[in-house]
Amino acid sequence: MKQNTEKMQKLINFILSVDRRIFAMKEFQHHTILQASDIARKFGRSLQNASRALRELEKTGIVVSITPKKRTWKRYILSEKGKELLNALDEQGWLKDIK
């Protein structure tokens, strides 16, 4: 149990350490499937910045690409780990004031 709590806290710290990751997770509160353009448009970020966030989340297993063969306009969903992380971020209030 303690090990799971520590792993979850490390993931939370990973998200909170870079704002583009926070924005991506915030957008997953409202959408099941996301593209980088959704995040870029909503938060006024570059498409490259939003794409990087999704690649970082994919590398850590938080999101999964549902269009892995595409090089551009990829679509992502939360993995089970990502859903747990989103719930933890929400419960702890980290996403509350992100607009």
C-alpha positions as CSV (number, residue, x, y, z in Angstrom):
1,M,0.0,0.0,0.0
2,K,2.7,2.4,1.0
3,Q,4.6,1.6,-2.2
4,N,1.5,2.4,-4.3
5,T,1.1,5.7,-2.5
6,E,4.8,6.6,-3.1
7,K,4.4,5.7,-6.8
8,M,1.3,7.8,-7.1
9,Q,3.0,10.8,-5.4
10,K,5.9,10.5,-7.8
11,L,3.5,10.6,-10.7
12,I,1.7,13.6,-9.2
13,N,5.1,15.4,-8.8
14,F,5.9,14.5,-12.4
15,I,2.7,16.2,-13.6
16,L,3.0,19.2,-11.4
17,S,6.7,19.9,-12.3
18,V,5.8,21.1,-15.8
19,D,2.7,23.2,-16.6
20,R,2.0,21.6,-20.0
21,R,1.5,18.3,-18.3
22,I,-0.9,19.9,-15.8
23,F,-2.9,21.4,-18.8
24,A,-3.1,18.1,-20.5
25,M,-4.4,16.3,-17.4
26,K,-6.9,19.1,-16.8
27,E,-8.3,18.7,-20.3
28,F,-8.7,15.0,-19.7
29,Q,-11.2,15.9,-17.0
30,H,-13.5,17.1,-19.8
31,H,-12.6,14.9,-22.7
32,T,-12.1,11.1,-23.2
33,I,-10.0,11.5,-26.3
34,L,-7.6,14.4,-26.9
35,Q,-5.3,15.7,-29.6
36,A,-2.5,18.1,-29.0
37,S,-4.5,20.8,-30.8
38,D,-7.2,20.6,-28.2
39,I,-4.8,21.4,-25.4
40,A,-3.0,24.1,-27.4
41,R,-6.2,25.8,-28.3
42,K,-7.7,25.7,-24.8
43,F,-4.6,26.9,-22.9
44,G,-3.0,29.2,-25.5
45,R,0.0,27.0,-26.0
46,S,1.9,26.1,-29.1
47,L,1.0,22.8,-30.8
48,Q,4.6,21.6,-30.2
49,N,4.3,22.3,-26.5
50,A,1.1,20.4,-26.2
51,S,2.4,17.5,-28.4
52,R,5.5,17.3,-26.2
53,A,3.2,17.0,-23.1
54,L,1.3,14.1,-24.6
55,R,4.5,12.3,-25.6
56,E,5.9,12.7,-22.1
57,L,2.6,11.3,-20.7
58,E,2.7,8.5,-23.2
59,K,6.3,7.6,-22.3
60,T,5.4,7.3,-18.6
61,G,2.2,5.2,-19.4
62,I,-0.3,7.8,-18.3
63,V,-1.8,8.1,-21.8
64,V,-2.1,5.7,-24.7
65,S,-2.2,6.7,-28.4
66,I,-5.2,5.3,-30.2
67,T,-3.6,6.2,-33.5
68,P,0.0,5.0,-33.0
69,K,0.8,4.6,-36.7
70,K,0.1,8.3,-37.4
71,R,3.0,10.8,-37.2
72,T,0.8,13.8,-36.8
73,W,-2.7,14.5,-35.4
74,K,-2.4,11.6,-33.0
75,R,-5.3,10.9,-30.6
76,Y,-4.8,9.9,-27.0
77,I,-6.8,8.4,-24.1
78,L,-5.9,7.9,-20.5
79,S,-4.6,4.5,-19.5
80,E,-5.8,2.9,-16.3
81,K,-2.8,4.4,-14.5
82,G,-3.7,7.8,-16.0
83,K,-7.3,7.5,-14.7
84,E,-6.0,6.8,-11.2
85,L,-3.7,9.7,-11.5
86,L,-6.4,12.1,-12.7
87,N,-8.6,11.0,-9.8
88,A,-5.7,11.6,-7.3
89,L,-5.0,15.1,-8.8
90,D,-8.6,16.0,-8.6
91,E,-9.1,14.7,-5.1
92,Q,-6.1,16.7,-3.9
93,G,-7.4,19.8,-5.6
94,W,-4.4,20.3,-7.9
95,L,-6.6,20.8,-11.0
96,K,-9.2,23.0,-9.4
97,D,-7.9,26.5,-10.3
98,I,-6.5,25.6,-13.7
99,K,-8.3,27.6,-16.5
